[in-house]
Amino acid sequence: MKKKYVTVLLILLVAGVWQAGCRKDTISPDSPGPIAFNVPAGWPQPAYSFAANPLTRAGFELGRKLFYDVRLSRDNTISCGSCHQQSNAFAHADHALSHGVNDLLGTRNTPGLSNMAWHTTYFWDGGVNNLESQPINPIQNHVEMDMTMPEVIARVGADAGYRSRFRMAFGDEGVNSQRIFKAMAQFMGAMVSADSKYDRHVNGTAGGDFTASELNGLSVFRQKCAGCHKEPLFSDFSFRNNGLAPTAVNDTGRIHITGDAADRYKFKVPSLRDVALTAPYMHDGRFTSLSAVLEHYTGGIHTSPTLDGVLTGGLSMTEVEKHDVLNFLNTLTDTTFTKDKRFSEPR
């Protein structure tokens, strides 16, 4: 009887490993099974569907290994995780622009990664519209990872450990770009940030009590910011010209993709979830603090023909309102997400 009790206890402990986020960093060939993808309460259904790419432990762990593998870069120095750092909500701390192979600089800031399954497009200009297609851009970009997919497939396929992981995830050891991207989509798609103080406040759960300043900040935010940064994802994923003066780079944004003059200087509205951790800000990382961002919107708007209409003349905020909005934005930090071992680099 005692032996039976111990066995049941062990089974329960193993079953709870995924939910607790304390699992081993190697996957077991005996447990590559499905993972439930739960939509947070009050959220819309995600744009990306796992129906054609079922979320499994084996697929997720394969995607995680690929995400952190520097061998996907030309000189074996850069992984996706090099620029998308978990402690900074998968943004690049203190770097205005992305850094790649040979320490080359890109022209845009590295955005944070969370709730990717809800995004309808990816990158600042929306040049990709499917999560499974997203990784090919940084992999092939000559100032980021500077690889070709045939080279990536050859490197990954030469590794017996990888071949075993592909077998567990997809049924055989075949390595191809479609499987690489599906595995990475499983890992990135499972990155859900939905347990901040704000979420607990909205859901009426423990740890969600707002201060008077945070409550006022939420009220001001809803009046003056939520038109673009729509709850609960804190973006409407549209493209807007938010009044940034052009720099010497003269990045004209969305027009690169659409060719439509109406899209000149328009960039994707970023999510503000975990925004306190993702400095610097804007597509070119020009602002080092959220205070500077608010100063831009209240007194630094650059007028141009495609400026978003809601920003004509700038936003009106008192100093108290700015202070309170900043306090509110800090409630969007989800430390459960940024410390979740499931999303950390394999050891």
N, C-alpha and C positions, 0 to 999 in steps of 0.2 A: 504493500500500500504506500509506504514511504517512497519507494522507487518510482511508482506511478505518479505521485505528487510532484516529485522533482522533475520528471520528464515533462509533465504538463507545464510546470513553471518555466522550464527552458524554452518550450515552444512559444509561450506567451512573450517571453523576453525577446526572442528572435523576431517575432511578428511585430514587436513595437520598435524595432531598431530604426526603420525608415522614418516613422513619425517623430521619434525623439531626435533624429539628426545626429546620432552617435554611432553610426555604423562603421564597420571597417572600411578602409580605403580600397580594398580589393573586392571584386565581386565574386560570388560563389557560383560555380557552374550548376549548383543544385537550386539556386533561387534567382533565376533571371526573369521572374514573372512580372505581371502587370503592376503599375502604380496608378493609384487613383489621382485624377486631376480635379481638384475641388475649386469651383468658382466661389470667391468670397461673397458673403451675404450682401445683397443690394447691388452687386456688380452686374454689368451686362455680360452676355455670353462672349467669349473671346473670338477674335477674327480668325485666328489660326485654329484649325481643327486637328485633333490627334486621331481622328477616325481613320485616316489613311496612313498614319504613322503612330501606331499604338505605343503609348508610353510604358516602357518596361524598365526594370532595374538595370538589365544588361545594356539596353540602348542608352539610357541616361548616363551610366558610368562610362560607356564608350565615348559619348559626347563630352563628358567632363574631362576625360583624359586628352582628347583631341584639343579641347579648348585651352588646356594648359601646356600643350606640347610645343616646345621651341623648334622641333624638327619640321614644323610646318612653315618655317621661314628659311630664306636662302642661306643665311650664315649661322643658323641654329642658335639665335639669340632672342628672338621675339615670338611670343605666343599671343593668343587672344588675351589671355590673362595678364600679360605684361602691361597693357594699356587699360584693361578693364579690371581694376583691382577691387576685391570684395569689400575691404574696409572702407572704401569710398563709394559704396553702392555701385561698384563696377564701372566707375569713371577713373580718370587718371589724375591723381592728386597733384596739385600745384603745377601742372603742365598746361600752358595755354593751348599748345598744338600737339598733335599726336607725334610720337617718336617711333621710328621704324629701324630697319636694318641699317648698319653702318651709322647709326645715330642720325639718320636723315629725318628732317622735319616735314610733316604734312602741312596742310593749309587750314585745317579745321580742328576744333576741340573734340576730344574723345567724350562722347555722351555716356551717361550711366546706362546700365542695363537692368531693367526690371519690368515685369509684366509685359514681356515681349509678345506674348500670345495675343494681346489685345491691340497691338499696333497694326495699322493697315498698310503702312509703308515704313521703310528703314533708311537711315542716314539723314543728314540735315536737309538734303534736297529731295528725299523720297525716291531715290533712284532705283530702289528695289521694293517690290510689293509682296514678297513672300519670305517668311522666316527661313525657309530651307535654302533660299538663294542668297541670303545675306552674307554668309562667310566668304563667298568667292571674291568679293570686292577687296577686303583687306589682304587676303591671301595673295592675290595677283597684283595688287598695287605696288609699284616699284619703290615707293618710299615707306611702305609698311612692311609686308612680309616677303614680297618680291619672288613669289614662286608661281609655277604653273601647276594646274591640277594633275597632269600626267606625272610630274615630279613628286607631288604630294602622295599620289596613289602608289608610286614606286617605293617611296620611303616607308610609308605605312605598311604596305604589303610585304616588305622584306622583314618585318618584325613578327616573330612567331607569337609573341604575346598579343599583339594587335589582331593577328589572324584568329586566335582563339576567342578574342572578344567579339569579333565580327560573327563568328559561328554562333556564339551564345545569343547575340542580338538579332541576327538575321537568318540563322539556320544553316549557313555554310561559311567558309572562310573567304569568300569572294570580297575583294576590296574594290570599290568604285566610288565615283564622286557622289552619286545619288545616296548611297548608304552613309558616306561621311557626313553629308549635309543633313540627312534625316537624324542621325545620332546627335549632331550638334544642335539641331532644332529641338530635340527632346530635352537636352540639358538647358538650353537657353529659355525654352518655352516654359519650363518648370520653375523658373526664377520668379516667384511671386512675392511682392512686398505689400503686405496688407495687414500688418500688426503694429502700426504706430500708435502713439497716444491719440492722434486724430481718429483712427479706426475704432479704438476702444471708447472714445467719446461718442462717436456716432452710434456704435452698437450698444452703448450703455453697460459696458463691462468694466471690470476692475482695472484701475490705472488710467481711466479716461476722464478724470475730473480736470476741467480747464480752469485756469486762473481767470480773473476778470480781464486781464490784458489779452490773453489768448482768445477769450470769447469775443472781445471787441475786434481783435485781429481777424478772426474768422468772418465776422459780420462785414468788415471793410473789404476783405478779400472777395467775398461773395458779391458785393456791390460793384467792385472795380476791377477785379482780375479774373473772375470765373467765366467770363465770356469766352476766353481763350483756354484757360486752365480749368477745364470742366471736371467737377467731382464725378465719380470717386477716383478716376485715373489721373486727374489733374492735368489733362490735355484733351483737346478735341481732335488732335492729330491733323489739324489743318496746316496750311502754309501761309505765313503772313510776313509782311514787311513791318518790323517792329521799330523802325526809326533809327537804326544804327547808321552812323556816317560811314561811307566806304573808306577802306584803308588802301595802302599801296597795292595790296594783293588784289583788291577790287573783285572779291568773290560775289558774283551776281546771283547765286543761289539757284532756286528752282528752275529758272529759265534754261539752265544747262540741260535739264531733262525734257522739258516740254517745248522749248523753242518759242513759247508764248511771251510776248513783251509784258503782258500783265503780271507775269511771275518774276519779273526782275527784282532782285533783292528780297525775295520771299524765302523763308526758311521754315522748317517744321517746328511747330510749337512743342517744346520739350515737356515731358512730365515733370512736375515739381515734387514728386515723391522722393524722399531722402535728399532733397535739394541742399540741405545744410552741409552735406558731405561731398558734394560734387563740384566744388569750386576748382578752377575759375569758370565763369559763365559766358554764355552766348556762343554762337557757332565758331567764333575765333578766340574764345577765351579772354576777351578784353577786360572783363570785370573780375576783380579778385574777391569781391565780397557781395553778399546779398544787399547790403546797404547801398553799394554802388549801383546795383541793378535798380533799386527803387529810385535813386537819384536820377538815373537815366529816364525812367518812365515819367517822373514828375517834372523834370526840368531839362532833359537833354535830348529830346526827340529831334531827329534830323528829318526834315520834310523832303519828300520826293514824290513823283507821280503815283507810285504804287503803295505809298504809306497806308497802313490799315486805318480805316475810317475812325475806329474807336480811339485811336491815339492822336488824332488831330488836336494840337494844342497841349498834348500831354495829359496825364492823370492828375487830378487834384487830391492831395493828401496832406494833412497836417503832420507836424513832427510826431505828435502822439500816435496818430494813425500808422505812420511808418513804423514806429517802435512796436506797436501792437501786431502789425502784419508780420514783422520779423519774428516775434515771439510765436505767432501762429505757425509760420513756416517751419519752425523747429519741431513742432508737434508731428510733422510728416516723416520724421526719422524712424525707421523700423530696425532697431538693433537686433531683433530676432533674425531678420533677413541678412544683415551684414555680418553676423557671427555664425550663421548656419553652416555646420561642418559639411553638409551635403554639397554645398556649392564651393567649398574650399579646394585648393590645389591638392591632388592626390599625393600622398607621402609613401 
